[in-house]
Amino acid sequence: MAIINILDHQTIDKIAAGEVVERPSSVVKELVENAIDAGADAVTVEIKDGGTSLIRVTDNGSGIEKTQVRNAFLRHATSKITSADDLTRLVSLGFRGEALASIAAVAMVEMISKTPQELTGIRYVVEGGIEKEEEEIGAPDGTTILVRSLFYNTPPRKKFLKQPQTEGSYVADLMEHLAMSNPGISFKYIMNGQTKFYTTGNHNLQEIIYRIYGKEIASELIPFQFNEESIKICGVLGKPVINRANRNYEIFYVNGRYIKSTLISKAIEEGYRAYLMQHKFPFCVLHFQIDTNRIDVNVHPTKMEVRIADEPRFYDTVKDAVYQALHATEMIPEVSLDDKAPQSKSSRDAVKESVPEPFESRRLNGYKTNIPVTQPVFNRVQETPVYHTAKDSVSVSYPTDNIVPEQKSSEVLAEKTIQNPTQMELFEDKILSEQARAKYELIGQLFDTYWLISYEDKLLIIDQHAAHEKVKYERFIRRFNEHDIVSQTINPPMIVTLSGREKNCYLDHAGDFKALGFTIEEFGGNDYAIRGIPLDLYGYEEKEFFHEILDELSAENVTGTPEGIRIRIASMACKAAVKGNMRMSRQEAEQLIDELLMLENPYHCPHGRPTIISMSKYEMEKKFKRVVT
């Protein structure tokens, strides 16, 4: 008969540490979040050997009182909450009280901490969950935690870590996300004695994006802000030209916490849908401020997931807000004739300058000069920045409770003005508009595919296939929604034989096929007769097209009108549109341009390719050496 054993405290801590401390980056995340919660405006992270031999996190926050240090290393001991009711109104990043206990259970930990009110600090050492030393010590304000020999007493855990360089890259990625979450905090990241990453903490989000992703990304950003009673969103959206092949560049924070959310990702991608090609994903950095009563962050030990109340409404809100922001911006790519590709600057390149530690207050202040101040615009509880959009710039404001006392009476909020790339405003005359149409001068057709148009000081180039495909698609979508797609009768009918699964799928979506313009009747058994097809599809392999739709709907296994129907309508438009290398008459081109201008989003075909690009007179004159830069 099995004996039920009561595990000792150390074994319990090691088991629990497995959920919190997965790798060195997990340790860094927990310690840096504690530093942020402590009010630090400067944080240094140093690692060696990928974080396995040393992790140092130094901050200039409020510190820990000497009498509270032992309690800080007890499991489920926290200063962030006092009861379960506090979980519904969390404003801190940490709250479980597991981090220090979990880290100390699998590493050798040394803490040095001092509060501003005390003359001296305390040094406390704990190894494998066992207290080793405690002594009074001279120290600057704030806290330094050194974590050595991670997983030294749990060899199987250490064996599954990756190479030191890879583990270090995970920490670098984490630091970049923390920096974008907190532009008002100065972060420094040191790996093997070399400074790899540094931010000034001057509240300039676009500067941080420039440091991380380079000039090419930073110059293609659209300021974004949305305010509603229960949700506020601010940040930047990348123009479609900087799309990516995966979701790694969809970065968002909920109440200051970096998270991963399928719901938010899908909503953002749906807002971008008309602007991106299939299997491409947007770049964005967005801060969500959501009423704490509407979210649950106590979902997973890593705190990387949240649950949001009323998900359908939230989804529609985010989708519509993103779409409207993109729709308000002119999206015509401008072609440069420069031979050199833009130089990119990455934060992972070593920083050559000597940057200050958090406790070096004089040097730190030297990095934060000449920042104009303004009056506060929101409650301090909201940890998320507010973006004040103007015609040519956006100013980013963050709470600053760490200002010295004599400044607080008049200087409560720091503000930095960021110059944006020039963009067309919602109520300005756009290039693709009926007002601008009168100024078009149609020059001619190039390669039987592209139409050239002179407009003021620009050369516009329209891809006739992409433009015609877009016009056709919008026409199909409108008719589909209005159940007004015209059918073409075919005789004799096409007979198709369906499998059991295909038959069930067809029956579930028979209404969608009818709305698409198909006329289909039972022909006995599993056979069906297609007697009518969409008029614009006539002559384009109708049977294969029918099976394509059916296969996609079977794979999706959804009800209602799915994304697959829109994709199929896009395919219909593509098949029905004029192709490249097909000469159009001038009259046909004029009619196509007129129809394109009537669309709500004329900039991209349904597959995300641009319908039009522009080339400036200035760029051409540079190439012909009429101007010298």
C-alpha positions as CSV (number, residue, x, y, z in Angstrom):
1,M,0.0,0.0,0.0
2,A,1.4,3.4,-1.0
3,I,2.4,5.7,1.8
4,I,1.4,9.4,1.5
5,N,4.4,11.5,2.3
6,I,4.3,15.2,3.4
7,L,7.0,17.0,1.4
8,D,9.5,19.2,3.2
9,H,9.7,23.0,2.6
10,Q,12.7,22.9,0.3
11,T,11.2,20.2,-2.0
12,I,7.9,22.2,-2.2
13,D,9.9,25.3,-3.2
14,K,11.8,23.5,-5.9
15,I,8.6,22.0,-7.4
16,A,6.8,25.4,-7.3
17,A,9.9,27.1,-8.8
18,G,9.4,25.0,-12.0
19,E,6.3,27.0,-12.8
20,V,7.8,30.5,-12.2
21,V,11.5,30.0,-13.1
22,E,11.7,28.4,-16.5
23,R,15.0,30.0,-17.7
24,P,17.2,33.0,-17.0
25,S,14.8,35.3,-18.8
26,S,12.1,34.3,-16.3
27,V,14.3,35.4,-13.5
28,V,15.0,38.7,-15.2
29,K,11.3,39.3,-15.9
30,E,10.3,38.8,-12.2
31,L,13.1,40.9,-10.8
32,V,12.6,43.8,-13.3
33,E,8.9,43.9,-12.7
34,N,9.6,44.1,-9.0
35,A,11.9,47.1,-9.7
36,I,9.2,48.8,-11.8
37,D,6.6,48.2,-9.0
38,A,9.1,49.8,-6.6
39,G,9.0,53.0,-8.5
40,A,12.4,52.8,-10.1
41,D,13.2,55.1,-13.1
42,A,16.5,53.4,-13.8
43,V,17.2,49.7,-14.0
44,T,20.3,47.8,-15.0
45,V,20.3,44.1,-15.9
46,E,23.6,42.3,-16.3
47,I,24.1,38.6,-17.2
48,K,27.0,36.3,-17.8
49,D,27.0,32.9,-19.6
50,G,23.4,33.5,-20.7
51,G,22.3,34.2,-17.1
52,T,23.3,30.8,-15.7
53,S,26.4,32.0,-13.8
54,L,25.2,35.5,-13.0
55,I,22.2,37.7,-13.2
56,R,22.4,41.2,-11.6
57,V,19.4,43.5,-11.4
58,T,20.0,47.0,-9.9
59,D,17.3,49.6,-9.5
60,N,16.9,53.0,-7.8
61,G,13.4,52.3,-6.5
62,S,12.0,52.5,-3.0
63,G,14.0,49.6,-1.5
64,I,13.0,47.1,1.2
65,E,13.0,47.9,4.9
66,K,15.5,45.8,6.9
67,T,12.8,44.2,8.9
68,Q,10.9,43.1,5.8
69,V,13.8,41.4,3.9
70,R,13.2,37.9,5.3
71,N,9.5,38.1,4.6
72,A,10.2,39.0,1.0
73,F,11.7,35.5,0.4
74,L,8.8,33.7,1.9
75,R,6.4,32.0,-0.5
76,H,3.1,33.9,-1.1
77,A,4.5,37.0,0.7
78,T,3.8,40.2,-1.2
79,S,3.3,43.9,-0.7
80,K,1.1,44.2,-3.7
81,I,-2.2,42.7,-2.4
82,T,-3.7,42.0,1.0
83,S,-6.8,39.9,0.1
84,A,-8.5,38.1,-2.8
85,D,-10.6,41.1,-3.4
86,D,-7.5,43.0,-4.5
87,L,-7.1,40.7,-7.5
88,T,-10.0,42.5,-9.2
89,R,-8.2,45.9,-9.1
90,L,-4.6,45.1,-9.7
91,V,-2.4,48.0,-10.8
92,S,1.0,46.3,-10.1
93,L,2.9,43.9,-12.3
94,G,3.6,41.4,-9.6
95,F,1.1,40.1,-7.0
96,R,1.6,36.4,-6.2
97,G,4.6,36.6,-3.9
98,E,6.3,33.6,-5.5
99,A,9.1,35.1,-7.5
100,L,11.9,35.6,-4.9
101,A,11.1,32.3,-3.1
102,S,11.1,30.4,-6.4
103,I,14.4,32.0,-7.5
104,A,16.1,31.4,-4.2
105,A,15.1,27.8,-4.2
106,V,17.1,27.0,-7.3
107,A,20.0,29.5,-7.1
108,M,22.4,31.4,-4.9
109,V,20.8,34.8,-4.2
110,E,22.3,37.9,-2.7
111,M,20.2,41.0,-2.1
112,I,21.4,44.5,-1.1
113,S,18.7,47.0,-0.4
114,K,18.3,50.4,1.2
115,T,15.3,52.7,1.6
116,P,15.7,56.5,1.3
117,Q,14.7,56.9,5.0
118,E,17.5,54.7,6.4
119,L,21.2,55.6,6.8
120,T,22.4,52.1,5.9
121,G,21.1,49.2,3.9
122,I,21.0,45.4,4.4
123,R,22.8,42.5,2.7
124,Y,20.9,39.2,2.7
125,V,22.2,35.9,1.3
126,V,20.0,32.8,0.7
127,E,21.1,29.6,-1.2
128,G,18.8,26.9,-2.2
129,G,16.1,28.3,0.0
130,I,18.3,28.3,3.1
131,E,19.4,31.6,4.8
132,K,23.2,32.0,4.9
133,E,24.0,35.6,5.8
134,E,22.5,38.8,7.0
135,E,24.4,42.0,7.7
136,E,24.1,45.8,7.8
137,I,25.9,47.5,4.9
138,G,26.5,50.8,3.2
139,A,24.5,51.0,0.0
140,P,22.8,53.5,-2.4
141,D,19.0,53.9,-2.4
142,G,17.3,51.0,-4.2
143,T,17.8,47.3,-4.5
144,T,20.5,45.1,-6.2
145,I,19.8,41.4,-6.5
146,L,22.5,39.0,-7.7
147,V,21.5,35.5,-8.8
148,R,24.4,33.1,-9.2
149,S,24.6,29.5,-10.3
150,L,21.0,29.2,-11.5
151,F,19.7,25.6,-11.2
152,Y,22.9,24.5,-9.4
153,N,20.8,22.1,-7.2
154,T,18.5,20.9,-10.0
155,P,20.8,19.6,-12.7
156,P,18.0,18.2,-15.0
157,R,16.6,21.8,-15.3
158,K,20.0,23.2,-16.2
159,K,20.6,20.5,-18.8
160,F,17.6,21.6,-20.9
161,L,18.7,25.2,-21.2
162,K,20.0,26.3,-24.6
163,Q,23.4,27.8,-25.5
164,P,24.4,30.8,-23.4
165,Q,24.2,33.1,-26.5
166,T,20.6,31.9,-27.1
167,E,19.6,32.4,-23.5
168,G,21.1,35.9,-23.7
169,S,19.1,36.7,-26.7
170,Y,15.9,35.8,-24.8
171,V,16.9,38.2,-22.1
172,A,17.6,40.9,-24.7
173,D,14.2,40.4,-26.3
174,L,12.6,40.7,-22.9
175,M,14.4,43.9,-22.1
176,E,13.3,45.4,-25.4
177,H,9.7,44.7,-24.6
178,L,10.1,46.1,-21.1
179,A,11.6,49.3,-22.5
180,M,8.7,49.8,-25.0
181,S,6.3,49.2,-22.1
182,N,8.1,51.8,-19.9
183,P,9.6,54.6,-22.0
184,G,9.9,56.7,-18.8
185,I,12.4,54.3,-17.3
186,S,16.1,54.1,-18.3
187,F,17.1,50.5,-19.0
188,K,20.6,49.2,-19.5
189,Y,21.4,45.6,-20.5
190,I,24.9,44.2,-20.1
191,M,26.0,40.8,-21.4
192,N,29.4,39.4,-20.6
193,G,30.7,42.8,-19.6
194,Q,29.5,44.6,-22.8
195,T,26.6,47.0,-22.8
196,K,24.2,45.7,-25.5
197,F,21.1,47.9,-24.9
198,Y,20.4,51.3,-23.4
199,T,17.5,53.7,-23.2
200,T,17.5,57.2,-21.8
201,G,14.1,57.0,-20.1
202,N,13.1,60.3,-21.7
203,H,9.5,59.1,-22.5
204,N,10.2,58.9,-26.3
205,L,8.6,55.7,-27.6
206,Q,9.7,56.3,-31.1
207,E,13.3,56.7,-30.1
208,I,13.1,53.2,-28.4
209,I,11.6,51.7,-31.5
210,Y,14.4,53.3,-33.5
211,R,17.0,51.8,-31.2
212,I,15.5,48.4,-31.4
213,Y,14.2,48.0,-35.0
214,G,16.1,50.7,-36.9
215,K,15.3,53.8,-39.0
216,E,13.4,51.9,-41.6
217,I,10.7,50.8,-39.1
218,A,10.7,54.0,-37.1
219,S,10.0,56.1,-40.2
220,E,6.9,54.1,-41.2
221,L,4.8,54.5,-38.1
222,I,1.3,55.9,-37.6
223,P,0.4,57.4,-34.2
224,F,-2.7,55.7,-32.8
225,Q,-5.1,56.6,-30.0
226,F,-8.5,55.4,-29.1
227,N,-10.6,56.4,-26.0
228,E,-13.7,54.8,-24.7
229,E,-15.2,54.6,-21.3
230,S,-13.9,51.2,-20.4
231,I,-10.9,50.9,-22.8
232,K,-8.1,53.2,-23.9
233,I,-5.6,52.3,-26.5
234,C,-2.5,54.3,-27.6
235,G,0.7,53.5,-29.4
236,V,1.8,53.2,-33.0
237,L,0.7,51.2,-36.0
238,G,3.2,50.2,-38.7
239,K,2.2,51.1,-42.3
240,P,1.5,48.0,-44.4
241,V,4.8,48.4,-46.2
242,I,6.6,47.0,-43.1
243,N,4.6,43.9,-42.8
244,R,6.2,40.7,-41.4
245,A,5.9,36.9,-42.0
246,N,5.0,36.1,-38.4
247,R,3.2,37.6,-35.3
248,N,6.4,38.4,-33.4
249,Y,6.1,42.1,-34.2
250,E,2.5,42.4,-32.9
251,I,3.5,43.9,-29.5
252,F,0.8,44.9,-27.0
253,Y,0.5,45.6,-23.3
254,V,-2.5,45.5,-21.1
255,N,-2.4,47.8,-18.1
256,G,1.4,48.0,-18.5
257,R,1.9,44.2,-18.7
258,Y,3.4,42.6,-21.9
259,I,1.1,39.8,-22.9
260,K,0.3,37.4,-25.7
261,S,-3.4,37.3,-26.7
262,T,-4.9,35.5,-29.7
263,L,-8.0,37.7,-29.3
264,I,-6.1,40.9,-29.6
265,S,-3.9,39.6,-32.4
266,K,-6.9,38.5,-34.5
267,A,-8.7,41.9,-33.9
268,I,-5.6,43.8,-35.0
269,E,-5.1,41.6,-38.1
270,E,-8.7,42.0,-39.1
271,G,-8.3,45.7,-38.9
272,Y,-5.3,45.4,-41.3
273,R,-7.0,42.8,-43.5
274,A,-7.7,45.1,-46.4
275,Y,-4.1,46.4,-46.4
276,L,-1.9,43.2,-46.1
277,M,-1.3,40.2,-48.3
278,Q,-2.4,36.8,-47.1
279,H,0.0,35.2,-44.6
280,K,1.5,38.6,-43.7
281,F,1.2,40.2,-40.3
282,P,1.4,43.9,-39.1
283,F,4.0,45.7,-37.0
284,C,2.4,47.5,-34.0
285,V,3.2,48.6,-30.5
286,L,-0.1,49.2,-28.5
287,H,-0.8,50.0,-24.9
288,F,-4.3,48.9,-23.7
289,Q,-5.7,50.5,-20.6
290,I,-8.7,48.3,-19.5
291,D,-10.9,48.6,-16.4
292,T,-9.4,46.1,-13.9
293,N,-12.9,44.8,-13.3
294,R,-13.1,43.6,-16.9
295,I,-9.9,41.6,-17.0
296,D,-8.3,38.6,-15.2
297,V,-4.5,38.5,-15.1
298,N,-4.4,35.6,-12.6
299,V,-4.5,33.0,-15.4
300,H,-1.0,31.6,-15.7
301,P,2.1,31.7,-13.5
302,T,4.1,33.6,-16.1
303,K,1.3,36.3,-16.2
304,M,1.6,36.4,-20.0
305,E,-2.1,35.7,-20.6
306,V,-5.2,37.7,-19.6
307,R,-9.0,37.0,-19.9
308,I,-11.1,39.9,-21.1
309,A,-14.8,40.3,-20.3
310,D,-17.3,40.6,-23.3
311,E,-14.8,39.3,-25.9
312,P,-17.0,39.9,-29.0
313,R,-17.5,43.5,-28.2
314,F,-13.8,44.0,-27.3
315,Y,-12.8,42.3,-30.6
316,D,-15.1,44.6,-32.7
317,T,-13.9,47.7,-30.9
318,V,-10.2,47.0,-31.5
319,K,-10.8,45.9,-35.1
320,D,-12.8,49.0,-36.0
321,A,-10.4,51.4,-34.2
322,V,-7.4,49.9,-36.1
323,Y,-9.2,50.0,-39.5
324,Q,-10.3,53.6,-39.0
325,A,-6.7,54.7,-38.1
326,L,-5.4,53.1,-41.3
327,H,-8.2,54.4,-43.4
328,A,-7.4,58.0,-42.3
329,T,-3.9,57.7,-43.7
330,E,-2.8,57.9,-47.3
331,M,-1.3,54.5,-48.2
332,I,0.4,55.1,-51.5
333,P,4.0,53.8,-51.3
334,E,6.6,56.2,-52.6
335,V,9.4,54.7,-54.7
336,S,12.9,55.9,-54.1
337,L,15.5,55.8,-56.8
338,D,18.4,55.7,-54.3
339,D,20.9,52.9,-54.9
340,K,21.7,52.5,-51.2
341,A,19.5,50.6,-48.9
342,P,18.7,52.5,-45.6
343,Q,21.1,51.8,-42.8
344,S,19.6,50.0,-39.9
345,K,20.5,50.5,-36.3
346,S,19.9,47.7,-33.8
347,S,19.9,47.8,-30.1
348,R,21.8,44.5,-30.0
349,D,24.9,46.3,-31.3
350,A,27.1,47.1,-28.4
351,V,26.6,50.7,-27.0
352,K,30.0,52.4,-27.1
353,E,29.3,55.2,-24.6
354,S,29.7,54.7,-20.9
355,V,26.1,54.8,-19.5
356,P,25.2,55.3,-15.9
357,E,24.1,52.9,-13.2
358,P,20.8,53.6,-11.5
359,F,22.5,54.9,-8.3
360,E,24.6,57.4,-10.3
361,S,21.9,60.1,-10.0
362,R,24.0,63.0,-11.3
363,R,25.1,61.2,-14.5
364,L,21.6,59.8,-14.9
365,N,20.0,63.3,-14.8
366,G,22.5,64.4,-17.5
367,Y,20.8,62.1,-19.9
368,K,17.3,63.5,-19.2
369,T,17.7,67.3,-19.9
370,N,15.7,69.7,-22.0
371,I,12.4,67.9,-21.7
372,P,9.5,70.4,-21.5
373,V,6.8,69.8,-18.9
374,T,3.0,70.2,-18.9
375,Q,0.1,69.6,-16.6
376,P,-1.2,66.1,-15.8
377,V,-3.9,64.7,-18.0
378,F,-5.0,61.5,-16.3
379,N,-5.0,59.6,-13.0
380,R,-1.7,58.2,-11.7
381,V,-3.2,54.7,-11.4
382,Q,-3.1,54.5,-15.1
383,E,0.4,53.3,-15.9
384,T,-0.1,53.6,-19.7
385,P,1.1,56.6,-21.7
386,V,-1.2,59.0,-23.4
387,Y,-0.6,60.2,-26.9
388,H,-1.7,63.7,-27.8
389,T,-2.0,63.7,-31.6
390,A,-1.6,66.9,-33.6
391,K,-1.3,67.5,-37.4
392,D,2.5,66.9,-37.7
393,S,3.5,65.3,-34.4
394,V,2.5,63.3,-31.4
395,S,3.5,64.0,-27.9
396,V,3.8,61.0,-25.5
397,S,3.1,61.6,-21.8
398,Y,3.9,59.3,-18.9
399,P,3.3,59.6,-15.1
400,T,6.4,60.6,-13.2
401,D,6.0,60.0,-9.4
402,N,9.8,59.8,-9.1
403,I,10.3,63.6,-9.6
404,V,12.2,65.2,-6.7
405,P,9.9,66.9,-4.1
406,E,10.7,70.5,-5.1
407,Q,9.6,69.8,-8.7
408,K,6.3,68.2,-7.9
409,S,4.4,71.4,-7.2
410,S,4.8,72.6,-10.8
411,E,6.2,69.7,-12.8
412,V,4.1,66.7,-12.6
413,L,4.3,65.2,-16.1
414,A,7.2,65.0,-18.5
415,E,6.4,65.3,-22.2
416,K,8.5,64.7,-25.3
417,T,7.5,65.8,-28.8
418,I,8.1,63.2,-31.6
419,Q,8.2,64.3,-35.2
420,N,6.3,61.9,-37.4
421,P,6.9,61.0,-41.1
422,T,4.8,63.3,-43.2
423,Q,1.4,61.9,-43.9
424,M,-1.9,63.0,-45.4
425,E,-4.7,63.9,-42.9
426,L,-8.2,62.6,-43.0
427,F,-9.7,65.9,-44.3
428,E,-6.9,66.9,-46.6
429,D,-7.1,66.3,-50.4
430,K,-5.8,62.8,-51.0
431,I,-4.1,61.7,-54.2
432,L,-6.8,59.1,-54.8
433,S,-9.9,61.3,-54.5
434,E,-12.5,62.8,-56.8
435,Q,-11.1,66.3,-56.0
436,A,-7.6,65.3,-57.2
437,R,-9.0,63.4,-60.3
438,A,-9.3,66.6,-62.3
439,K,-5.6,67.2,-62.1
440,Y,-4.7,63.8,-63.4
441,E,-2.9,63.6,-66.8
442,L,-3.0,60.1,-68.2
443,I,0.3,59.6,-70.0
444,G,0.0,56.1,-71.3
445,Q,0.5,52.4,-70.7
446,L,3.8,50.7,-69.9
447,F,4.6,47.0,-70.6
448,D,0.8,46.5,-71.3
449,T,0.4,46.4,-67.5
450,Y,1.0,49.7,-65.8
451,W,-0.7,53.1,-66.4
452,L,1.3,56.2,-65.9
453,I,-0.3,59.3,-64.6
454,S,1.2,62.8,-64.0
455,Y,-0.2,64.5,-60.9
456,E,1.3,67.8,-59.6
457,D,4.9,66.9,-58.7
458,K,4.4,63.2,-58.7
459,L,4.4,60.3,-61.2
460,L,1.7,57.8,-60.3
461,I,1.9,54.2,-61.5
462,I,-1.2,52.1,-61.4
463,D,-1.1,48.3,-61.8
464,Q,-4.1,47.6,-64.0
465,H,-4.7,44.0,-62.7
466,A,-4.5,45.0,-59.0
467,A,-6.7,48.0,-59.5
468,H,-9.3,46.0,-61.6
469,E,-9.2,43.2,-59.0
470,K,-9.9,45.6,-56.2
471,V,-12.9,47.2,-58.1
472,K,-14.3,43.7,-58.9
473,Y,-13.8,42.5,-55.3
474,E,-15.7,45.5,-53.8
475,R,-18.4,45.0,-56.4
476,F,-18.7,41.2,-55.5
477,I,-18.6,41.9,-51.8
478,R,-21.4,44.5,-52.1
479,R,-23.5,42.2,-54.2
480,F,-22.8,39.2,-51.9
481,N,-23.9,41.2,-48.8
482,E,-27.0,42.3,-50.6
483,H,-27.7,38.8,-52.1
484,D,-27.5,40.4,-55.6
485,I,-24.8,38.5,-57.4
486,V,-26.0,37.7,-61.0
487,S,-25.8,34.1,-62.1
488,Q,-25.0,32.7,-65.6
489,T,-27.0,29.6,-66.6
490,I,-24.8,26.8,-68.0
491,N,-26.2,24.0,-70.2
492,P,-25.5,21.2,-69.9
493,P,-25.1,21.4,-66.1
494,M,-21.9,20.3,-64.4
495,I,-22.3,17.2,-62.3
496,V,-20.2,16.9,-59.1
497,T,-19.9,14.0,-56.7
498,L,-19.4,14.8,-53.1
499,S,-18.0,12.7,-50.2
500,G,-20.1,12.5,-47.0
501,R,-18.0,15.2,-45.4
502,E,-18.2,17.5,-48.5
503,K,-22.0,17.0,-48.7
504,N,-22.5,18.0,-45.1
505,C,-20.3,21.0,-45.6
506,Y,-22.2,22.0,-48.7
507,L,-25.5,21.7,-46.9
508,D,-24.2,23.8,-44.0
509,H,-23.2,26.6,-46.5
510,A,-25.7,26.2,-49.3
511,G,-26.9,29.8,-48.6
512,D,-23.4,31.1,-49.0
513,F,-23.0,29.3,-52.4
514,K,-26.3,30.8,-53.5
515,A,-25.2,34.2,-52.4
516,L,-22.0,33.8,-54.4
517,G,-24.1,33.2,-57.6
518,F,-24.1,29.4,-57.8
519,T,-27.3,27.6,-58.7
520,I,-27.0,24.0,-57.4
521,E,-29.6,21.2,-57.3
522,E,-29.6,17.6,-56.0
523,F,-29.0,15.1,-58.8
524,G,-29.5,11.9,-56.8
525,G,-27.3,10.2,-54.1
526,N,-24.2,12.2,-53.5
527,D,-24.3,13.9,-56.9
528,Y,-25.2,17.6,-57.4
529,A,-25.9,19.5,-60.6
530,I,-24.4,23.0,-60.9
531,R,-26.8,24.8,-63.3
532,G,-25.6,28.4,-62.7
533,I,-22.4,30.1,-61.8
534,P,-21.4,33.7,-61.0
535,L,-21.7,35.8,-64.2
536,D,-18.2,37.3,-63.9
537,L,-16.7,33.8,-63.3
538,Y,-18.0,32.3,-66.6
539,G,-15.2,30.5,-68.5
540,Y,-12.7,30.4,-65.5
541,E,-12.7,26.7,-64.5
542,E,-16.0,26.8,-62.6
543,K,-15.9,23.2,-61.3
544,E,-12.4,23.6,-59.8
545,F,-13.4,26.9,-58.2
546,F,-16.5,25.2,-56.6
547,H,-14.2,22.5,-55.1
548,E,-11.7,25.1,-53.9
549,I,-14.5,26.8,-51.9
550,L,-15.8,23.5,-50.5
551,D,-12.3,22.3,-49.5
552,E,-11.6,25.5,-47.6
553,L,-14.9,25.5,-45.9
554,S,-14.4,21.9,-44.8
555,A,-11.0,22.7,-43.4
556,E,-12.2,25.7,-41.5
557,N,-15.1,23.8,-39.8
558,V,-17.0,27.0,-39.0
559,T,-20.6,28.2,-39.3
560,G,-22.0,31.4,-40.6
561,T,-20.1,33.4,-43.3
562,P,-16.4,32.6,-42.8
563,E,-13.2,34.3,-43.8
564,G,-12.9,31.6,-46.5
565,I,-15.9,33.1,-48.4
566,R,-14.1,36.5,-48.5
567,I,-11.0,34.8,-49.7
568,R,-13.0,33.0,-52.4
569,I,-14.6,36.2,-53.5
570,A,-11.1,37.7,-53.8
571,S,-10.2,34.7,-56.0
572,M,-13.3,35.4,-58.1
573,A,-12.2,39.0,-58.5
574,C,-8.7,38.0,-59.4
575,K,-9.8,35.5,-62.0
576,A,-12.3,38.0,-63.5
577,A,-10.0,41.0,-63.5
578,V,-8.0,42.1,-66.5
579,K,-4.5,40.6,-66.5
580,G,-1.0,42.0,-66.9
581,N,0.3,42.1,-70.5
582,M,-3.2,42.8,-71.7
583,R,-3.6,46.1,-73.4
584,M,-6.4,48.3,-72.3
585,S,-7.8,51.3,-74.2
586,R,-7.5,54.8,-72.8
587,Q,-11.2,54.9,-72.3
588,E,-11.2,51.6,-70.3
589,A,-8.3,52.9,-68.2
590,E,-10.1,56.2,-67.5
591,Q,-13.2,54.2,-66.4
592,L,-11.1,52.0,-64.2
593,I,-9.5,55.0,-62.5
594,D,-12.9,56.6,-61.9
595,E,-14.2,53.4,-60.3
596,L,-11.1,53.0,-58.1
597,L,-11.5,56.5,-56.8
598,M,-15.0,55.7,-55.6
599,L,-13.8,52.9,-53.2
600,E,-13.3,53.4,-49.5
601,N,-9.9,51.7,-49.6
602,P,-8.4,52.0,-53.1
603,Y,-4.8,51.4,-52.1
604,H,-4.5,47.7,-52.0
605,C,-6.0,44.7,-53.9
606,P,-7.9,42.1,-51.8
607,H,-4.6,40.1,-51.5
608,G,-2.7,43.1,-50.1
609,R,-0.7,44.2,-53.1
610,P,-0.6,47.9,-53.8
611,T,-2.8,49.2,-56.6
612,I,-0.7,52.3,-57.0
613,I,2.8,53.6,-56.2
614,S,4.2,57.1,-56.6
615,M,7.5,58.6,-57.5
616,S,8.3,62.2,-56.7
617,K,9.8,64.8,-59.1
618,Y,12.5,65.4,-56.4
619,E,13.6,61.8,-56.6
620,M,13.9,61.9,-60.3
621,E,15.8,65.2,-60.3
622,K,18.2,63.7,-57.8
623,K,18.9,60.8,-60.2
624,F,19.5,63.2,-63.1
625,K,21.7,65.4,-60.9
626,R,19.5,68.4,-61.2
627,V,19.5,68.6,-57.4
628,V,22.4,67.5,-55.2
629,T,21.8,66.4,-51.6
